[in-house]
Amino acid sequence: MGVISKDKKKITLYYNSENSIGKQTYAYVESADEDILAIDISKTKVTGTQWAEIAHSMNRPVGSLVNQDHPDFKEKYGDQKVDLNEHDWLRVLEKSPSTLAYPVVIKGDRFIPIKNPSDFVKFLDDDSAGIDKPYS
């Protein structure tokens, strides 16, 4: 059992309000006509367990959630790409949440990486297309 609530009637957004993609994605999500739980990681601590669940639910390694080009990451690890174990990647996200590579939207069992704010619009279109299909 995961620690993240998965509600089909609510959109949960993990984002950083201190970067432009986070701010823009939040604006898109806020304009949706649905219940929203927005978790601004610059203000709210997210646990390693939650980060692991997010990564695993998207079938991605935890390290993919970290922007290795972010200045905070480079300050600690340098300019070269690094290969850390899962525990170390989780610590990076816990200690430096600003390094989150992209916002994540959760609705029901769907965990969607938002690499461009317009990805959320595509997600909504896909979601409503599924809901609007007539039952057979």
N, C-alpha and C positions, 0 to 999 in steps of 0.2 A: 504494500500500500504506500502510495506517495504522500508527501506532505503538502503538495500544492493542490488547492481546491480546483476541481474541474467541473464547471457548471456550464451546461449547454445554453443557458439563458443569460450568461454573463460573459463579457470580454474582460480578460485580465491582461494588462500590459506591464511588462518589465521594461523600463526605459531610463535613460539618463537625461534629465532636464537641462544639463549643462552642455549638451552638444546639439547641433542643428538637426540631425536626423531624429534624435529623441524628441525635441520640441515639436518638429513637424509631424512626427508620427502621433504624438499625443493629441495634437490638434485634429488630425484625421479621426482618431479613435473617439475623441470627445464629441465629434459631430455625428457619430453613429447613433442610430435610434435604438440603443440597447443599454442595459445596465453595464457599468464599467467599474473595474477595480484597477486603478493606475498605481503602480508601485515605482516611485521615483528612487532609483538606487543611489542617487546622490544624497538622499535624505533618510532612506530606510535601509537598514542592514539586511542583506539577503545571505542566508546561511550557505555553507558549502553543500549541504544536503539538497537545498533547493536548486542551486546551480547544477549539481549533478543530475537531478531529476529533469531539469530543463534540457540539458544537453542530450541525455539518454532518450528523452521523449522525442527529440528531433533526429535521433539516430546519428548524432555527431559526437566527436570527441570533445571533452570539456575545453581543451585548448582552442578549439574553433570559435569559442565565445570571446576570446581575448584578441584585441587589436594590438598586434605586436609592433605596429607603427606609431602607436600612441606615445606622446612624449613621456608620460609617467612610466610606461613600460620600458622605453629606451633608456631612461635615466637609470633604472635599476639593472637592466640586462644588456644594454649596449645596442648597437645597430644590427648585429647579426641575428638571424632567426635562431630561436632556441627550441630545444626539444625537452620539455619537462614532463614529469609523470602526472597522472590525474590529480593526485593530492596537491602537488605544487601549483598546478593551474587553478585549482579551487582556492588556494591561498592567495594567488594573484588577484582573483575576482573579489575575494573577501576584503583584502587589504587595500586594493586599488580599484574600486568599482568603476572609476572613470575609464578603465580600459575595456569595458564591455564593447564588443565589436558592433553590435546592432541590437535594436529593441526586439523583444519577443512578445508575440500575441498568443494568448491561450484562450481557446473556447472549446469547452467539452474536452475531448481527448486530442484535439488538434493543437499542436505547438508550432507556430509559424515564425520563422526568422524574417524580420523586416529590414532588408538591406537598403531599401529605398522607400520613402513614405508612401509612394503610390502602390507599393506591394500590398498595403492594407486595403486599398480600394479593390484590388483584384481578389483578395481574400474575402471581402464582403460580397462581391459579385458571385464568387464560387459558392459561398455559404448560402446566399439567398437563392441561387439557382437550385441548390440541393433541396432547400426547404419548399420551394414553389413547385417542384415536380409532383405531378399527380400520382396518387398511389395506384398500384396495379391490383 
